[in-house]
Amino acid sequence: MTSSAIYQDEIQVILDDPMPSGSTSFHELMIAAALGGQAGTRDPVDLALLSAAAHMEDLRHYQQLEYAPPDPEFARSISRVCHLDSGREMMIARGDLDSILYLCRAGEAGRYRADLQADLEDVHGYRAVGVAKGITLDDGSEEWQYLGFIPVKAIRRRTSRREEPAAYRYVPVWDWQLRMLHWTAFLCILVLSLSGWLIGSGHIAYAGPASDSFYIGWLRLVHFIFGWVLLATALLRIAGLFIASTKYQRWQALFPITVTDLRNLFKVMKNYLLCIFEHGPHYIGHNPLQQVAYTGIYLVGCVALLTGFSLYGMYAPEHRLFGHILWLNHLIGSQYVRLIHLYTMWTFLAFIPIHVYLAIRADTVEREGAISSIFSGGRWCRKGTRFEDG
């Protein structure tokens, strides 16, 4: 049997390959698991088991005579069914694996093997639904046989905006000025990184014709021009921290300043690092981890501009502007300033894939348009969702 899935409302139930015990067959285990549910049930797990078993045998030949629902103590249900053609009756227990093994008085070796198989399925998010078959002896006692377990995974299916448009609301987040500054800064960083690497490596110094002795000079000119453009975008972004049209762009959105945000910072870190996709805090703007990451890269950008213009000022030390930023060269030495400037470049290049991952992961998990918002300026937020910054 291969993995199968069934949708019930917004619940997706996935069944993995059954794990029979001993001489039990896949067929016997699946039929027993399906018959262990309550007749007329609408539970998604029961429906998934019935659907899988119906492909193996016509279940209309069975009739449920009694059903005892699971209780908190034993976490298992017991049903008594009858095969209409033969008149044979049997009891079926289904529920928590440990409870089923205890009911069957499984030996240490059998329990170890079942627990090991269940642990392997648990790694992939499946819960083991144990199944046992029982008969009533002449003296009134019961005898149970462990049949195996069914790996089951139930997850909530997220509806799309096309399927349920009324369930979403559009929220403006980033205005056109911020989006323009974002892509301008991205272009500047790429050009500055490439030109800076070519200048520092020296590989390109001898690539031009012998008559073009100012080849590196033109390269440095491009580097300086885009450095000034990046400075302009930084100044405009700083102004936007106080006069932006939405609260998601202002300075409060750059720092996890509340106790709730600090608590959520560790939750989001755990979700991102351990790939946990449920029960995370929801944010319309930047979540606390994104706030820390993006604020950190802003600081790196300030260091890059400071060290870059400190090096630039060495060519005009008498200038009334650049003469005031040469103190950094005098303090630590121009070579260390160059080294720090180089490290900022590699920090930017390392941050870009991390930034893309954070954005794509948030958009994939939350499905609220985090990626498209940097183009459109807004996000589709699911109604009824509690947003920490909403």
VENFEN-V603197 format. One record per helix or strand of 3 or more residues. SS is the DSSP state (@ for helix, = for strand). FROM is the first residue (numbers start at 0). TO is the last residue. Records with the same first field share a line. If there is no record, write none. Layout:
# VENFEN-V603197
SS->FROM-TO + FROM-TO
This chain:
# VENFEN-V603197
=->3-7 + 10-14 + 61-67 + 75-82 + 88-95 + 126-135 + 141-155 + 167-171 + 377-381
@->25-34 + 43-53 + 58-60 + 96-102 + 107-122 + 164-166 + 175-200 + 214-242 + 246-248 + 250-253 + 258-273 + 287-315 + 321-323 + 326-331 + 333-365 + 372-375
